[in-house]
Amino acid sequence: MTHLDDTIPPISWREMEAILATMATTETKRLMIRHLVEGTRKQAHFLPPGGVMTDLFYIASAMLDAKFSPSTSDTGGSEASSSFSASQP
């Protein structure tokens, strides 16, 4: 049995998307959020919980990164979710 203090409160994908959107420093980044979260949601079935959280943290760090400046063309359809690849530091 897991203690309540040992777990992260549950959050919906829609709530996660909204949180990440507030972290986006540009409108272009906000447009990318939906695609990035959807891609992560689709892959979540194949990843352990820690892997899902890692992907979400990569998205959050990209949204806060002032040097990450995607163009508007990067936000279109499936290209945005497939073109995002965070490399480990």
Backbone hydrogen bonds, N-H to C=O, Kabsch-Sander energy under -0.5 kcal/mol:
donor,donor_aa,acceptor,acceptor_aa,energy
6,D,3,H,-1.8
7,T,4,L,-1.3
16,M,12,S,-2.4
17,E,13,W,-2.5
18,A,14,R,-2.1
19,I,15,E,-2.3
20,L,16,M,-2.7
21,A,17,E,-2.2
22,T,18,A,-1.4
23,M,19,I,-0.8
23,M,20,L,-0.8
24,A,20,L,-1.0
25,T,63,M,-1.2
30,R,26,T,-1.8
31,L,27,E,-2.0
32,M,28,T,-1.2
33,I,29,K,-1.2
34,R,30,R,-0.6
35,H,31,L,-0.5
36,L,32,M,-2.5
37,V,33,I,-3.0
38,E,34,R,-2.1
39,G,35,H,-2.2
40,T,36,L,-2.1
41,R,37,V,-2.9
42,K,38,E,-2.3
43,Q,39,G,-1.5
44,A,40,T,-1.3
46,F,43,Q,-1.9
47,L,44,A,-1.0
51,G,48,P,-0.9
52,V,48,P,-1.8
53,M,49,P,-2.4
54,T,50,G,-2.2
55,D,51,G,-2.2
56,L,52,V,-2.3
57,F,53,M,-2.4
58,Y,54,T,-2.3
59,I,55,D,-2.1
60,A,56,L,-2.4
61,S,57,F,-2.6
62,A,58,Y,-2.2
63,M,59,I,-2.1
64,L,60,A,-1.5
65,D,61,S,-1.0
66,A,64,L,-0.6
68,F,65,D,-0.9
69,S,67,K,-0.9
74,D,71,S,-1.5
75,T,72,T,-1.7
76,G,73,S,-0.9
79,E,76,G,-1.1
80,A,76,G,-0.8
80,A,77,G,-0.8
81,S,77,G,-0.7
82,S,78,S,-2.0
83,S,79,E,-2.1
84,F,80,A,-0.9
85,S,83,S,-0.6
